[in-house]
Amino acid sequence: MPVYLQILLLIVAFIIFVGLAMFAGGWGVRRMCFKIIAEMEEARAFSVGKAVVLQDERKNIFRVGTGNIRPKALNLLIADGLVIKTPKGKYYLDKDKLAQMKSKAI
């Protein structure tokens, strides 16, 4: 097999690997978002009075890996407006946004 063809195949394999890694990372964050929403629904955290405390930052800055996607998922939910942070550092779900999200999923 010619060298230029080997280099081309290596580049294509690298692009596929990076794409799959990005897909897997996004899938993990998405799964964690649904897990956070389910926890908050179970706690019935739909108002400021029933807001719950959630882990919003890394427990250990030196720990890397998939265990650190929870804060990232929570920040995405806050950015989308599904989760609202109170001044006391607690979180609750926006019922209207949650209903819109569920209606779009169906």
Gaussian input, Z-matrix of N, CA and C with variables (Angstrom, degrees):
# hf/3-21g

backbone

0 1
 N
 C     1     B1
 C     2     B2     1     A1
 N     3     B3     2     A2     1     D1
 C     4     B4     3     A3     2     D2
 C     5     B5     4     A4     3     D3
 N     6     B6     5     A5     4     D4
 C     7     B7     6     A6     5     D5
 C     8     B8     7     A7     6     D6
 N     9     B9     8     A8     7     D7
 C    10    B10     9     A9     8     D8
 C    11    B11    10    A10     9     D9
 N    12    B12    11    A11    10    D10
 C    13    B13    12    A12    11    D11
 C    14    B14    13    A13    12    D12
 N    15    B15    14    A14    13    D13
 C    16    B16    15    A15    14    D14
 C    17    B17    16    A16    15    D15
 N    18    B18    17    A17    16    D16
 C    19    B19    18    A18    17    D17
 C    20    B20    19    A19    18    D18
 N    21    B21    20    A20    19    D19
 C    22    B22    21    A21    20    D20
 C    23    B23    22    A22    21    D21
 N    24    B24    23    A23    22    D22
 C    25    B25    24    A24    23    D23
 C    26    B26    25    A25    24    D24
 N    27    B27    26    A26    25    D25
 C    28    B28    27    A27    26    D26
 C    29    B29    28    A28    27    D27
 N    30    B30    29    A29    28    D28
 C    31    B31    30    A30    29    D29
 C    32    B32    31    A31    30    D30
 N    33    B33    32    A32    31    D31
 C    34    B34    33    A33    32    D32
 C    35    B35    34    A34    33    D33
 N    36    B36    35    A35    34    D34
 C    37    B37    36    A36    35    D35
 C    38    B38    37    A37    36    D36
 N    39    B39    38    A38    37    D37
 C    40    B40    39    A39    38    D38
 C    41    B41    40    A40    39    D39
 N    42    B42    41    A41    40    D40
 C    43    B43    42    A42    41    D41
 C    44    B44    43    A43    42    D42
 N    45    B45    44    A44    43    D43
 C    46    B46    45    A45    44    D44
 C    47    B47    46    A46    45    D45
 N    48    B48    47    A47    46    D46
 C    49    B49    48    A48    47    D47
 C    50    B50    49    A49    48    D48
 N    51    B51    50    A50    49    D49
 C    52    B52    51    A51    50    D50
 C    53    B53    52    A52    51    D51
 N    54    B54    53    A53    52    D52
 C    55    B55    54    A54    53    D53
 C    56    B56    55    A55    54    D54
 N    57    B57    56    A56    55    D55
 C    58    B58    57    A57    56    D56
 C    59    B59    58    A58    57    D57
 N    60    B60    59    A59    58    D58
 C    61    B61    60    A60    59    D59
 C    62    B62    61    A61    60    D60
 N    63    B63    62    A62    61    D61
 C    64    B64    63    A63    62    D62
 C    65    B65    64    A64    63    D63
 N    66    B66    65    A65    64    D64
 C    67    B67    66    A66    65    D65
 C    68    B68    67    A67    66    D66
 N    69    B69    68    A68    67    D67
 C    70    B70    69    A69    68    D68
 C    71    B71    70    A70    69    D69
 N    72    B72    71    A71    70    D70
 C    73    B73    72    A72    71    D71
 C    74    B74    73    A73    72    D72
 N    75    B75    74    A74    73    D73
 C    76    B76    75    A75    74    D74
 C    77    B77    76    A76    75    D75
 N    78    B78    77    A77    76    D76
 C    79    B79    78    A78    77    D77
 C    80    B80    79    A79    78    D78
 N    81    B81    80    A80    79    D79
 C    82    B82    81    A81    80    D80
 C    83    B83    82    A82    81    D81
 N    84    B84    83    A83    82    D82
 C    85    B85    84    A84    83    D83
 C    86    B86    85    A85    84    D84
 N    87    B87    86    A86    85    D85
 C    88    B88    87    A87    86    D86
 C    89    B89    88    A88    87    D87
 N    90    B90    89    A89    88    D88
 C    91    B91    90    A90    89    D89
 C    92    B92    91    A91    90    D90
 N    93    B93    92    A92    91    D91
 C    94    B94    93    A93    92    D92
 C    95    B95    94    A94    93    D93
 N    96    B96    95    A95    94    D94
 C    97    B97    96    A96    95    D95
 C    98    B98    97    A97    96    D96
 N    99    B99    98    A98    97    D97
 C   100   B100    99    A99    98    D98
 C   101   B101   100   A100    99    D99
 N   102   B102   101   A101   100   D100
 C   103   B103   102   A102   101   D101
 C   104   B104   103   A103   102   D102
 N   105   B105   104   A104   103   D103
 C   106   B106   105   A105   104   D104
 C   107   B107   106   A106   105   D105
 N   108   B108   107   A107   106   D106
 C   109   B109   108   A108   107   D107
 C   110   B110   109   A109   108   D108
 N   111   B111   110   A110   109   D109
 C   112   B112   111   A111   110   D110
 C   113   B113   112   A112   111   D111
 N   114   B114   113   A113   112   D112
 C   115   B115   114   A114   113   D113
 C   116   B116   115   A115   114   D114
 N   117   B117   116   A116   115   D115
 C   118   B118   117   A117   116   D116
 C   119   B119   118   A118   117   D117
 N   120   B120   119   A119   118   D118
 C   121   B121   120   A120   119   D119
 C   122   B122   121   A121   120   D120
 N   123   B123   122   A122   121   D121
 C   124   B124   123   A123   122   D122
 C   125   B125   124   A124   123   D123
 N   126   B126   125   A125   124   D124
 C   127   B127   126   A126   125   D125
 C   128   B128   127   A127   126   D126
 N   129   B129   128   A128   127   D127
 C   130   B130   129   A129   128   D128
 C   131   B131   130   A130   129   D129
 N   132   B132   131   A131   130   D130
 C   133   B133   132   A132   131   D131
 C   134   B134   133   A133   132   D132
 N   135   B135   134   A134   133   D133
 C   136   B136   135   A135   134   D134
 C   137   B137   136   A136   135   D135
 N   138   B138   137   A137   136   D136
 C   139   B139   138   A138   137   D137
 C   140   B140   139   A139   138   D138
 N   141   B141   140   A140   139   D139
 C   142   B142   141   A141   140   D140
 C   143   B143   142   A142   141   D141
 N   144   B144   143   A143   142   D142
 C   145   B145   144   A144   143   D143
 C   146   B146   145   A145   144   D144
 N   147   B147   146   A146   145   D145
 C   148   B148   147   A147   146   D146
 C   149   B149   148   A148   147   D147
 N   150   B150   149   A149   148   D148
 C   151   B151   150   A150   149   D149
 C   152   B152   151   A151   150   D150
 N   153   B153   152   A152   151   D151
 C   154   B154   153   A153   152   D152
 C   155   B155   154   A154   153   D153
 N   156   B156   155   A155   154   D154
 C   157   B157   156   A156   155   D155
 C   158   B158   157   A157   156   D156
 N   159   B159   158   A158   157   D157
 C   160   B160   159   A159   158   D158
 C   161   B161   160   A160   159   D159
 N   162   B162   161   A161   160   D160
 C   163   B163   162   A162   161   D161
 C   164   B164   163   A163   162   D162
 N   165   B165   164   A164   163   D163
 C   166   B166   165   A165   164   D164
 C   167   B167   166   A166   165   D165
 N   168   B168   167   A167   166   D166
 C   169   B169   168   A168   167   D167
 C   170   B170   169   A169   168   D168
 N   171   B171   170   A170   169   D169
 C   172   B172   171   A171   170   D170
 C   173   B173   172   A172   171   D171
 N   174   B174   173   A173   172   D172
 C   175   B175   174   A174   173   D173
 C   176   B176   175   A175   174   D174
 N   177   B177   176   A176   175   D175
 C   178   B178   177   A177   176   D176
 C   179   B179   178   A178   177   D177
 N   180   B180   179   A179   178   D178
 C   181   B181   180   A180   179   D179
 C   182   B182   181   A181   180   D180
 N   183   B183   182   A182   181   D181
 C   184   B184   183   A183   182   D182
 C   185   B185   184   A184   183   D183
 N   186   B186   185   A185   184   D184
 C   187   B187   186   A186   185   D185
 C   188   B188   187   A187   186   D186
 N   189   B189   188   A188   187   D187
 C   190   B190   189   A189   188   D188
 C   191   B191   190   A190   189   D189
 N   192   B192   191   A191   190   D190
 C   193   B193   192   A192   191   D191
 C   194   B194   193   A193   192   D192
 N   195   B195   194   A194   193   D193
 C   196   B196   195   A195   194   D194
 C   197   B197   196   A196   195   D195
 N   198   B198   197   A197   196   D196
 C   199   B199   198   A198   197   D197
 C   200   B200   199   A199   198   D198
 N   201   B201   200   A200   199   D199
 C   202   B202   201   A201   200   D200
 C   203   B203   202   A202   201   D201
 N   204   B204   203   A203   202   D202
 C   205   B205   204   A204   203   D203
 C   206   B206   205   A205   204   D204
 N   207   B207   206   A206   205   D205
 C   208   B208   207   A207   206   D206
 C   209   B209   208   A208   207   D207
 N   210   B210   209   A209   208   D208
 C   211   B211   210   A210   209   D209
 C   212   B212   211   A211   210   D210
 N   213   B213   212   A212   211   D211
 C   214   B214   213   A213   212   D212
 C   215   B215   214   A214   213   D213
 N   216   B216   215   A215   214   D214
 C   217   B217   216   A216   215   D215
 C   218   B218   217   A217   216   D216
 N   219   B219   218   A218   217   D217
 C   220   B220   219   A219   218   D218
 C   221   B221   220   A220   219   D219
 N   222   B222   221   A221   220   D220
 C   223   B223   222   A222   221   D221
 C   224   B224   223   A223   222   D222
 N   225   B225   224   A224   223   D223
 C   226   B226   225   A225   224   D224
 C   227   B227   226   A226   225   D225
 N   228   B228   227   A227   226   D226
 C   229   B229   228   A228   227   D227
 C   230   B230   229   A229   228   D228
 N   231   B231   230   A230   229   D229
 C   232   B232   231   A231   230   D230
 C   233   B233   232   A232   231   D231
 N   234   B234   233   A233   232   D232
 C   235   B235   234   A234   233   D233
 C   236   B236   235   A235   234   D234
 N   237   B237   236   A236   235   D235
 C   238   B238   237   A237   236   D236
 C   239   B239   238   A238   237   D237
 N   240   B240   239   A239   238   D238
 C   241   B241   240   A240   239   D239
 C   242   B242   241   A241   240   D240
 N   243   B243   242   A242   241   D241
 C   244   B244   243   A243   242   D242
 C   245   B245   244   A244   243   D243
 N   246   B246   245   A245   244   D244
 C   247   B247   246   A246   245   D245
 C   248   B248   247   A247   246   D246
 N   249   B249   248   A248   247   D247
 C   250   B250   249   A249   248   D248
 C   251   B251   250   A250   249   D249
 N   252   B252   251   A251   250   D250
 C   253   B253   252   A252   251   D251
 C   254   B254   253   A253   252   D252
 N   255   B255   254   A254   253   D253
 C   256   B256   255   A255   254   D254
 C   257   B257   256   A256   255   D255
 N   258   B258   257   A257   256   D256
 C   259   B259   258   A258   257   D257
 C   260   B260   259   A259   258   D258
 N   261   B261   260   A260   259   D259
 C   262   B262   261   A261   260   D260
 C   263   B263   262   A262   261   D261
 N   264   B264   263   A263   262   D262
 C   265   B265   264   A264   263   D263
 C   266   B266   265   A265   264   D264
 N   267   B267   266   A266   265   D265
 C   268   B268   267   A267   266   D266
 C   269   B269   268   A268   267   D267
 N   270   B270   269   A269   268   D268
 C   271   B271   270   A270   269   D269
 C   272   B272   271   A271   270   D270
 N   273   B273   272   A272   271   D271
 C   274   B274   273   A273   272   D272
 C   275   B275   274   A274   273   D273
 N   276   B276   275   A275   274   D274
 C   277   B277   276   A276   275   D275
 C   278   B278   277   A277   276   D276
 N   279   B279   278   A278   277   D277
 C   280   B280   279   A279   278   D278
 C   281   B281   280   A280   279   D279
 N   282   B282   281   A281   280   D280
 C   283   B283   282   A282   281   D281
 C   284   B284   283   A283   282   D282
 N   285   B285   284   A284   283   D283
 C   286   B286   285   A285   284   D284
 C   287   B287   286   A286   285   D285
 N   288   B288   287   A287   286   D286
 C   289   B289   288   A288   287   D287
 C   290   B290   289   A289   288   D288
 N   291   B291   290   A290   289   D289
 C   292   B292   291   A291   290   D290
 C   293   B293   292   A292   291   D291
 N   294   B294   293   A293   292   D292
 C   295   B295   294   A294   293   D293
 C   296   B296   295   A295   294   D294
 N   297   B297   296   A296   295   D295
 C   298   B298   297   A297   296   D296
 C   299   B299   298   A298   297   D297
 N   300   B300   299   A299   298   D298
 C   301   B301   300   A300   299   D299
 C   302   B302   301   A301   300   D300
 N   303   B303   302   A302   301   D301
 C   304   B304   303   A303   302   D302
 C   305   B305   304   A304   303   D303
 N   306   B306   305   A305   304   D304
 C   307   B307   306   A306   305   D305
 C   308   B308   307   A307   306   D306
 N   309   B309   308   A308   307   D307
 C   310   B310   309   A309   308   D308
 C   311   B311   310   A310   309   D309
 N   312   B312   311   A311   310   D310
 C   313   B313   312   A312   311   D311
 C   314   B314   313   A313   312   D312
 N   315   B315   314   A314   313   D313
 C   316   B316   315   A315   314   D314
 C   317   B317   316   A316   315   D315

   B1=1.4451
   B2=1.5393
   B3=1.3133
   B4=1.4612
   B5=1.5464
   B6=1.3036
   B7=1.4628
   B8=1.5234
   B9=1.3345
   B10=1.4620
   B11=1.5215
   B12=1.3386
   B13=1.4530
   B14=1.5306
   B15=1.3171
   B16=1.4624
   B17=1.5230
   B18=1.3174
   B19=1.4706
   B20=1.5237
   B21=1.3188
   B22=1.4518
   B23=1.5329
   B24=1.3253
   B25=1.4632
   B26=1.5291
   B27=1.3168
   B28=1.4562
   B29=1.5262
   B30=1.3154
   B31=1.4676
   B32=1.5261
   B33=1.3243
   B34=1.4689
   B35=1.5266
   B36=1.3232
   B37=1.4669
   B38=1.5282
   B39=1.3348
   B40=1.4642
   B41=1.5219
   B42=1.3140
   B43=1.4727
   B44=1.5249
   B45=1.3179
   B46=1.4685
   B47=1.5225
   B48=1.3202
   B49=1.4579
   B50=1.5277
   B51=1.3234
   B52=1.4691
   B53=1.5312
   B54=1.3163
   B55=1.4645
   B56=1.5191
   B57=1.3213
   B58=1.4680
   B59=1.5273
   B60=1.3266
   B61=1.4633
   B62=1.5244
   B63=1.3190
   B64=1.4653
   B65=1.5283
   B66=1.3171
   B67=1.4642
   B68=1.5186
   B69=1.3341
   B70=1.4616
   B71=1.5304
   B72=1.3247
   B73=1.4624
   B74=1.5161
   B75=1.3108
   B76=1.4646
   B77=1.5089
   B78=1.3187
   B79=1.4556
   B80=1.5271
   B81=1.3264
   B82=1.4652
   B83=1.5190
   B84=1.3281
   B85=1.4656
   B86=1.5243
   B87=1.3251
   B88=1.4705
   B89=1.5189
   B90=1.3239
   B91=1.4668
   B92=1.5288
   B93=1.3242
   B94=1.4551
   B95=1.5296
   B96=1.3268
   B97=1.4652
   B98=1.5276
   B99=1.3220
   B100=1.4602
   B101=1.5254
   B102=1.3218
   B103=1.4636
   B104=1.5337
   B105=1.3132
   B106=1.4644
   B107=1.5254
   B108=1.3340
   B109=1.4692
   B110=1.5189
   B111=1.3317
   B112=1.4698
   B113=1.5296
   B114=1.3280
   B115=1.4697
   B116=1.5225
   B117=1.3119
   B118=1.4625
   B119=1.5274
   B120=1.3344
   B121=1.4659
   B122=1.5218
   B123=1.3319
   B124=1.4548
   B125=1.5288
   B126=1.3286
   B127=1.4623
   B128=1.5315
   B129=1.3250
   B130=1.4604
   B131=1.5334
   B132=1.3098
   B133=1.4599
   B134=1.5244
   B135=1.3451
   B136=1.4597
   B137=1.5182
   B138=1.3295
   B139=1.4647
   B140=1.5190
   B141=1.3266
   B142=1.4619
   B143=1.5227
   B144=1.3183
   B145=1.4606
   B146=1.5219
   B147=1.3279
   B148=1.4618
   B149=1.5268
   B150=1.3284
   B151=1.4616
   B152=1.5257
   B153=1.3218
   B154=1.4652
   B155=1.5296
   B156=1.3092
   B157=1.4642
   B158=1.5218
   B159=1.3182
   B160=1.4608
   B161=1.5250
   B162=1.3322
   B163=1.4592
   B164=1.5250
   B165=1.3301
   B166=1.4576
   B167=1.5226
   B168=1.3003
   B169=1.4594
   B170=1.5171
   B171=1.2996
   B172=1.4619
   B173=1.5183
   B174=1.3197
   B175=1.4503
   B176=1.5201
   B177=1.3073
   B178=1.4569
   B179=1.5212
   B180=1.3017
   B181=1.4627
   B182=1.5298
   B183=1.3384
   B184=1.4582
   B185=1.5235
   B186=1.3201
   B187=1.4565
   B188=1.5219
   B189=1.3041
   B190=1.4551
   B191=1.5174
   B192=1.2993
   B193=1.4568
   B194=1.5080
   B195=1.3173
   B196=1.4586
   B197=1.5186
   B198=1.3183
   B199=1.4628
   B200=1.5110
   B201=1.3041
   B202=1.4519
   B203=1.5275
   B204=1.3168
   B205=1.4605
   B206=1.5195
   B207=1.3272
   B208=1.4686
   B209=1.5335
   B210=1.3421
   B211=1.4683
   B212=1.5317
   B213=1.3187
   B214=1.4679
   B215=1.5279
   B216=1.3277
   B217=1.4628
   B218=1.5244
   B219=1.3245
   B220=1.4614
   B221=1.5274
   B222=1.3162
   B223=1.4678
   B224=1.5288
   B225=1.3168
   B226=1.4670
   B227=1.5278
   B228=1.3265
   B229=1.4638
   B230=1.5267
   B231=1.3264
   B232=1.4654
   B233=1.5264
   B234=1.3190
   B235=1.4640
   B236=1.5336
   B237=1.3371
   B238=1.4647
   B239=1.5190
   B240=1.3241
   B241=1.4567
   B242=1.5118
   B243=1.3313
   B244=1.4642
   B245=1.5241
   B246=1.3202
   B247=1.4594
   B248=1.5288
   B249=1.3200
   B250=1.4585
   B251=1.5202
   B252=1.3334
   B253=1.4569
   B254=1.5264
   B255=1.3252
   B256=1.4565
   B257=1.5319
   B258=1.3169
   B259=1.4675
   B260=1.5294
   B261=1.3176
   B262=1.4650
   B263=1.5263
   B264=1.3266
   B265=1.4588
   B266=1.5156
   B267=1.3193
   B268=1.4632
   B269=1.5214
   B270=1.3320
   B271=1.4567
   B272=1.5247
   B273=1.3449
   B274=1.4617
   B275=1.5207
   B276=1.3283
   B277=1.4635
   B278=1.5194
   B279=1.3188
   B280=1.4558
   B281=1.5316
   B282=1.3331
   B283=1.4737
   B284=1.5283
   B285=1.3325
   B286=1.4626
   B287=1.5281
   B288=1.3240
   B289=1.4642
   B290=1.5296
   B291=1.3393
   B292=1.4570
   B293=1.5294
   B294=1.3195
   B295=1.4739
   B296=1.5363
   B297=1.3367
   B298=1.4710
   B299=1.5209
   B300=1.3371
   B301=1.4613
   B302=1.5254
   B303=1.3257
   B304=1.4681
   B305=1.5222
   B306=1.3385
   B307=1.4749
   B308=1.5255
   B309=1.3303
   B310=1.4624
   B311=1.5286
   B312=1.3366
   B313=1.4708
   B314=1.5194
   B315=1.3006
   B316=1.4780
   B317=1.4757
   A1=107.82
   A2=116.92
   A3=120.33
   A4=112.11
   A5=115.81
   A6=122.23
   A7=111.25
   A8=117.88
   A9=120.03
   A10=111.45
   A11=117.50
   A12=121.40
   A13=110.81
   A14=117.35
   A15=121.42
   A16=110.84
   A17=116.88
   A18=121.11
   A19=110.32
   A20=115.96
   A21=120.67
   A22=111.08
   A23=117.92
   A24=121.75
   A25=111.56
   A26=117.28
   A27=121.39
   A28=110.96
   A29=117.05
   A30=121.06
   A31=110.67
   A32=117.03
   A33=121.06
   A34=110.53
   A35=117.77
   A36=121.22
   A37=110.96
   A38=116.54
   A39=120.27
   A40=111.20
   A41=117.62
   A42=121.56
   A43=110.57
   A44=117.29
   A45=120.98
   A46=110.45
   A47=117.85
   A48=121.81
   A49=111.30
   A50=117.66
   A51=121.33
   A52=110.14
   A53=116.93
   A54=120.55
   A55=111.89
   A56=116.97
   A57=120.17
   A58=111.73
   A59=117.90
   A60=121.34
   A61=110.88
   A62=117.11
   A63=120.68
   A64=110.77
   A65=117.08
   A66=121.26
   A67=110.80
   A68=117.10
   A69=121.31
   A70=110.90
   A71=117.38
   A72=120.65
   A73=111.74
   A74=117.08
   A75=121.76
   A76=111.83
   A77=116.76
   A78=121.04
   A79=110.19
   A80=117.26
   A81=121.04
   A82=112.02
   A83=117.31
   A84=120.89
   A85=109.77
   A86=117.05
   A87=120.89
   A88=110.85
   A89=115.81
   A90=120.59
   A91=111.05
   A92=116.56
   A93=121.02
   A94=110.86
   A95=117.95
   A96=121.03
   A97=110.36
   A98=116.50
   A99=119.75
   A100=111.25
   A101=116.71
   A102=120.91
   A103=110.50
   A104=117.64
   A105=121.78
   A106=110.18
   A107=116.81
   A108=120.54
   A109=110.46
   A110=117.53
   A111=120.96
   A112=110.84
   A113=117.21
   A114=120.28
   A115=111.08
   A116=116.32
   A117=119.96
   A118=111.59
   A119=117.42
   A120=120.11
   A121=110.88
   A122=116.47
   A123=121.04
   A124=111.07
   A125=116.53
   A126=121.19
   A127=111.55
   A128=116.96
   A129=123.94
   A130=111.75
   A131=115.49
   A132=122.00
   A133=109.39
   A134=115.92
   A135=121.37
   A136=112.79
   A137=117.25
   A138=120.28
   A139=109.35
   A140=114.92
   A141=120.14
   A142=110.62
   A143=117.13
   A144=121.40
   A145=113.54
   A146=117.01
   A147=120.84
   A148=112.38
   A149=116.51
   A150=121.05
   A151=110.78
   A152=115.32
   A153=121.24
   A154=110.53
   A155=115.81
   A156=122.10
   A157=108.19
   A158=117.01
   A159=122.86
   A160=109.04
   A161=115.28
   A162=120.35
   A163=108.14
   A164=116.13
   A165=119.10
   A166=113.64
   A167=117.38
   A168=120.26
   A169=109.48
   A170=115.90
   A171=120.97
   A172=110.73
   A173=115.52
   A174=119.69
   A175=110.62
   A176=116.21
   A177=121.76
   A178=107.99
   A179=116.87
   A180=120.58
   A181=112.69
   A182=117.39
   A183=120.67
   A184=112.50
   A185=117.12
   A186=120.41
   A187=108.76
   A188=116.36
   A189=121.10
   A190=108.29
   A191=115.18
   A192=119.60
   A193=111.20
   A194=115.76
   A195=120.48
   A196=113.29
   A197=118.29
   A198=120.11
   A199=113.22
   A200=117.66
   A201=121.82
   A202=113.30
   A203=118.93
   A204=119.69
   A205=112.34
   A206=118.39
   A207=120.56
   A208=111.55
   A209=120.18
   A210=118.78
   A211=113.17
   A212=116.23
   A213=119.97
   A214=110.55
   A215=116.36
   A216=120.39
   A217=110.71
   A218=117.14
   A219=120.78
   A220=110.78
   A221=117.40
   A222=120.56
   A223=111.55
   A224=117.57
   A225=120.42
   A226=111.06
   A227=116.79
   A228=120.22
   A229=111.30
   A230=116.71
   A231=120.51
   A232=109.99
   A233=117.15
   A234=121.36
   A235=111.61
   A236=117.00
   A237=121.15
   A238=112.33
   A239=117.76
   A240=121.39
   A241=114.12
   A242=118.27
   A243=120.90
   A244=111.56
   A245=116.07
   A246=122.00
   A247=107.74
   A248=115.49
   A249=121.24
   A250=108.73
   A251=115.69
   A252=121.34
   A253=109.13
   A254=116.47
   A255=121.82
   A256=109.48
   A257=117.62
   A258=120.02
   A259=113.31
   A260=117.61
   A261=121.54
   A262=112.46
   A263=118.13
   A264=121.72
   A265=114.20
   A266=117.65
   A267=121.43
   A268=109.14
   A269=115.86
   A270=121.23
   A271=110.88
   A272=115.44
   A273=120.76
   A274=109.40
   A275=115.35
   A276=122.26
   A277=111.00
   A278=116.19
   A279=122.16
   A280=106.76
   A281=116.14
   A282=120.68
   A283=112.41
   A284=116.48
   A285=119.56
   A286=111.84
   A287=116.89
   A288=120.39
   A289=111.14
   A290=116.31
   A291=120.49
   A292=110.51
   A293=116.39
   A294=120.73
   A295=110.51
   A296=116.93
   A297=120.41
   A298=110.55
   A299=116.29
   A300=120.24
   A301=110.66
   A302=116.39
   A303=119.26
   A304=111.51
   A305=117.70
   A306=119.91
   A307=111.36
   A308=117.33
   A309=120.63
   A310=111.35
   A311=116.57
   A312=120.81
   A313=111.39
   A314=117.71
   A315=120.55
   A316=111.91
   D1=131.88
   D2=-179.06
   D3=-64.15
   D4=151.83
   D5=-176.82
   D6=-63.16
   D7=-41.82
   D8=-178.93
   D9=-62.45
   D10=-33.47
   D11=177.49
   D12=-70.90
   D13=-37.56
   D14=176.37
   D15=-63.86
   D16=-42.20
   D17=178.76
   D18=-64.50
   D19=-42.48
   D20=178.66
   D21=-62.29
   D22=-44.07
   D23=178.12
   D24=-64.89
   D25=-37.47
   D26=177.25
   D27=-64.00
   D28=-42.00
   D29=178.29
   D30=-64.63
   D31=-43.63
   D32=178.47
   D33=-63.41
   D34=-42.75
   D35=178.50
   D36=-63.04
   D37=-39.40
   D38=178.39
   D39=-64.83
   D40=-42.30
   D41=178.69
   D42=-63.49
   D43=-41.78
   D44=177.81
   D45=-64.37
   D46=-42.14
   D47=178.99
   D48=-62.03
   D49=-45.52
   D50=179.58
   D51=-64.10
   D52=-41.52
   D53=178.15
   D54=-61.85
   D55=-44.33
   D56=178.33
   D57=-65.47
   D58=-37.60
   D59=177.88
   D60=-64.99
   D61=-40.96
   D62=177.89
   D63=-66.85
   D64=-40.26
   D65=178.05
   D66=-62.66
   D67=-44.44
   D68=-179.80
   D69=-64.79
   D70=-38.74
   D71=177.77
   D72=-64.81
   D73=-44.06
   D74=177.46
   D75=-64.32
   D76=-38.32
   D77=178.55
   D78=-64.82
   D79=-38.99
   D80=178.60
   D81=-65.72
   D82=-41.73
   D83=178.36
   D84=-65.95
   D85=-41.35
   D86=178.72
   D87=-61.06
   D88=-44.16
   D89=178.76
   D90=-62.00
   D91=-40.69
   D92=179.54
   D93=-67.35
   D94=-35.55
   D95=176.42
   D96=-60.88
   D97=-45.59
   D98=179.03
   D99=-64.93
   D100=-34.31
   D101=178.60
   D102=-67.02
   D103=-42.58
   D104=178.38
   D105=-63.76
   D106=-44.16
   D107=178.58
   D108=-61.35
   D109=-42.84
   D110=179.82
   D111=-63.52
   D112=-40.99
   D113=178.16
   D114=-62.59
   D115=-41.78
   D116=-178.68
   D117=-71.57
   D118=-35.95
   D119=175.39
   D120=-64.89
   D121=-40.16
   D122=179.07
   D123=-63.48
   D124=-36.38
   D125=178.29
   D126=-82.34
   D127=-2.83
   D128=-178.32
   D129=54.98
   D130=43.79
   D131=-179.54
   D132=-86.97
   D133=78.17
   D134=-178.59
   D135=-113.75
   D136=4.52
   D137=179.42
   D138=-147.93
   D139=169.50
   D140=-179.34
   D141=-61.93
   D142=-37.08
   D143=-178.88
   D144=-67.11
   D145=-26.98
   D146=-178.63
   D147=-109.16
   D148=18.33
   D149=-179.57
   D150=-62.48
   D151=149.42
   D152=-176.93
   D153=-118.20
   D154=159.56
   D155=177.01
   D156=-89.00
   D157=130.49
   D158=178.15
   D159=-127.91
   D160=152.15
   D161=175.87
   D162=-70.73
   D163=114.68
   D164=-177.62
   D165=-114.12
   D166=4.55
   D167=173.81
   D168=-146.86
   D169=165.52
   D170=-177.64
   D171=-63.13
   D172=140.01
   D173=175.58
   D174=-72.83
   D175=-39.84
   D176=-178.35
   D177=-134.21
   D178=118.76
   D179=-175.78
   D180=-65.49
   D181=-24.27
   D182=-178.55
   D183=-84.83
   D184=-11.85
   D185=179.49
   D186=-84.62
   D187=121.72
   D188=179.17
   D189=-120.03
   D190=160.54
   D191=178.37
   D192=127.38
   D193=-161.62
   D194=-174.08
   D195=-73.07
   D196=-17.23
   D197=179.15
   D198=-68.83
   D199=-13.88
   D200=-178.28
   D201=-96.87
   D202=13.40
   D203=-179.71
   D204=-86.01
   D205=-13.78
   D206=-179.95
   D207=-61.07
   D208=-48.78
   D209=177.44
   D210=-61.91
   D211=-36.00
   D212=178.49
   D213=-65.70
   D214=-42.46
   D215=178.57
   D216=-64.63
   D217=-40.73
   D218=178.61
   D219=-63.63
   D220=-40.90
   D221=177.45
   D222=-64.08
   D223=-36.25
   D224=176.53
   D225=-66.11
   D226=-40.61
   D227=178.34
   D228=-65.43
   D229=-37.56
   D230=176.92
   D231=-66.46
   D232=-43.08
   D233=179.68
   D234=-63.04
   D235=-34.35
   D236=178.41
   D237=-79.24
   D238=-12.02
   D239=179.40
   D240=86.44
   D241=5.44
   D242=178.23
   D243=-73.57
   D244=-36.26
   D245=-179.36
   D246=-115.37
   D247=136.96
   D248=179.94
   D249=-118.79
   D250=135.24
   D251=-179.55
   D252=-97.38
   D253=131.22
   D254=177.60
   D255=-83.60
   D256=163.50
   D257=176.77
   D258=-61.97
   D259=-22.57
   D260=179.80
   D261=-84.90
   D262=1.56
   D263=177.78
   D264=87.69
   D265=14.46
   D266=176.33
   D267=-100.73
   D268=167.54
   D269=-175.03
   D270=-130.02
   D271=147.01
   D272=173.19
   D273=-144.62
   D274=161.08
   D275=-178.08
   D276=-88.49
   D277=144.74
   D278=172.39
   D279=-88.75
   D280=111.85
   D281=-175.14
   D282=-59.36
   D283=-42.12
   D284=-177.02
   D285=-64.93
   D286=-46.03
   D287=178.64
   D288=-63.92
   D289=-37.99
   D290=179.03
   D291=-64.48
   D292=-41.76
   D293=178.21
   D294=-63.87
   D295=-39.77
   D296=177.71
   D297=-63.84
   D298=-42.58
   D299=179.99
   D300=-63.39
   D301=-43.51
   D302=-178.90
   D303=-68.12
   D304=-34.59
   D305=178.43
   D306=-68.71
   D307=-32.86
   D308=177.84
   D309=-72.09
   D310=-31.33
   D311=-178.09
   D312=-71.51
   D313=-23.73
   D314=-177.39
   D315=-85.72

